[in-house]
Amino acid sequence: LLFLHEPTFYVALILVFPNYVFEFFKWKLSLKTCGVHSTSRQSIQSFFAGIITGMLTPNMQGNFIGRIYYFDRKHQIPLISLTLIGNLAALLVTLVFGVIALYFLGNQSEIHLSPVWITAILSSIVLILTVYFHFEKLAFDRKKWRWFERVSYLMEQHSTFRPLTILWSTCRYLIFTFQFTLLLHACGLPFSLEIFLSVSSIYFITTMIPSLLLGKFGVREGVSLTVLSDFSHLGGSILTASLLVWLINLALPTLIGLIICKKR
């Protein structure tokens, strides 16, 4: 518990608030884009319900399940679609920053990507960018896919939705990456740009690994030990920092959600 004596631990703890504020901005933007008029209580409860269901679904992708529970049926399909687009934005940001981090780490990193993997990752980023920014231009039979036609109309009418979603996703990514870096420092690792880039590569690799429940619990810890193998003598500190990230960024908000959400 020596990290309790480090100021960086408390800074990381405070960053939980802006971390979720930016995610909440994305949710409010989705509600506005769909033309949903919600009370503050309704939007907050639905947001935390999404955190709960995200924790119980693979790769945290089920956040839309809890969110749509609070709204009329006519709004549910558009809200699901926009939430998934928001998740896609977060994935895109993680991939881009992860590739940049691995590039700058170079031979210093324990993770070496083969040319095949690099090609596959870059192709995936291009594909995600294409789908993300040209969603409404995909060739579907719109008479059979009425939900697609409606979502496409929303995208065309709200041109700022995707740029703002990318912006909020980027802000949130930088915050929780810096937060992990601070927690590693609080647990005994040096505070440096190299550690920050290593954290970016940890999130990148963790995103690539499938998980079932509990927000990648156990996966991030194993990846962290591999990427930060130069500090293998501080393995306990690395595991502690990774566990703290899970506790304050996922377990704590989920507990808050269980308290404030409706129970019917």
NORCORCOR-V309206 format. One record per residue. N is the residue number from 1. PSI is psi in whole degrees, -180 to 180 (NA if undefined). Layout:
[[N:PSI] [N:PSI]]
//
This chain:
[[1:20] [2:-24] [3:-20] [4:-17] [5:0] [6:128] [7:-32] [8:-28] [9:-43] [10:-31] [11:-44] [12:-38] [13:-41] [14:-32] [15:-10] [16:-38] [17:-57] [18:-28] [19:-50] [20:-20] [21:-44] [22:-36] [23:-36] [24:-36] [25:-42] [26:-42] [27:-44] [28:-37] [29:-39] [30:-43] [31:-43] [32:-42] [33:-35] [34:-5] [35:27] [36:125] [37:108] [38:152] [39:163] [40:-42] [41:-42] [42:-44] [43:-36] [44:-45] [45:-43] [46:-36] [47:-48] [48:-32] [49:-35] [50:-36] [51:-43] [52:-51] [53:-28] [54:-40] [55:-23] [56:10] [57:156] [58:133] [59:25] [60:22] [61:-3] [62:24] [63:-23] [64:-23] [65:-49] [66:-33] [67:-45] [68:-15] [69:-28] [70:2] [71:161] [72:155] [73:-36] [74:-23] [75:-10] [76:-45] [77:-47] [78:-40] [79:-39] [80:-47] [81:-46] [82:-34] [83:-42] [84:-35] [85:-39] [86:-40] [87:-37] [88:-38] [89:-42] [90:-41] [91:-44] [92:-46] [93:-43] [94:-42] [95:-46] [96:-50] [97:-33] [98:-44] [99:-43] [100:-43] [101:-46] [102:-35] [103:-48] [104:-29] [105:-35] [106:-130] [107:-11] [108:-21] [109:147] [110:-9] [111:115] [112:121] [113:132] [114:161] [115:-33] [116:-45] [117:-41] [118:-44] [119:-43] [120:-42] [121:-46] [122:-37] [123:-39] [124:-41] [125:-43] [126:-42] [127:-45] [128:-42] [129:-42] [130:-48] [131:-42] [132:-47] [133:-10] [134:36] [135:-46] [136:-8] [137:0] [138:142] [139:97] [140:156] [141:99] [142:-17] [143:-30] [144:-21] [145:71] [146:-34] [147:-37] [148:-40] [149:-41] [150:-44] [151:-39] [152:-40] [153:-42] [154:-40] [155:-39] [156:-34] [157:-20] [158:78] [159:-18] [160:-7] [161:-51] [162:-45] [163:-41] [164:-38] [165:-41] [166:-41] [167:-50] [168:-38] [169:-39] [170:-44] [171:-44] [172:-40] [173:-47] [174:-36] [175:-52] [176:-21] [177:-44] [178:-36] [179:-46] [180:-41] [181:-43] [182:-41] [183:-36] [184:-40] [185:-42] [186:-27] [187:3] [188:-6] [189:156] [190:156] [191:110] [192:166] [193:-35] [194:-41] [195:-41] [196:-45] [197:-36] [198:-39] [199:-40] [200:-41] [201:-32] [202:-47] [203:-37] [204:-51] [205:-40] [206:-38] [207:-32] [208:-18] [209:122] [210:148] [211:156] [212:-56] [213:169] [214:33] [215:50] [216:23] [217:126] [218:-33] [219:-50] [220:-37] [221:-46] [222:-42] [223:-40] [224:-43] [225:-35] [226:-49] [227:-38] [228:37] [229:-21] [230:-20] [231:38] [232:-26] [233:-12] [234:33] [235:-40] [236:-38] [237:-39] [238:-43] [239:-39] [240:-46] [241:-42] [242:-39] [243:-38] [244:-39] [245:-46] [246:-42] [247:-49] [248:-26] [249:-23] [250:-54] [251:-45] [252:-51] [253:-35] [254:-42] [255:-43] [256:-42] [257:-41] [258:-28] [259:-42] [260:-16] [261:155] [262:150] [263:11] [264:NA]]
//
